[in-house]
């Protein structure tokens, strides 16, 4: 499947990978394929009662954004803060997200309060993307 193919590709690129499957033998087959090519891999059996969700942050001023602002301001010959304000001006809640906003969502999803939430992509973007 796509998970096994991804693991093989990552292993070929030099990554050590862990393959999880609800059927251990399936994971072990992929691991053997990776090891036969000289890669490093481990097979683990996964439980079916694991909640899987995605957290999708909006604009968070991180080191990545700082680099983008440096490069963008140099390329556009525009002040960094003016450029930042252009990126964030259309956020409906009128503020960019902070790392703590993302962390709070992750903490919630890891808590018993979210025990019945799975298969969701949760946007933390101040309303910039709604669906």
Order of alpha helices (4+ residues) and beta strands (2+ residues): alpha-beta-alpha-beta-beta-alpha-alpha-alpha-beta
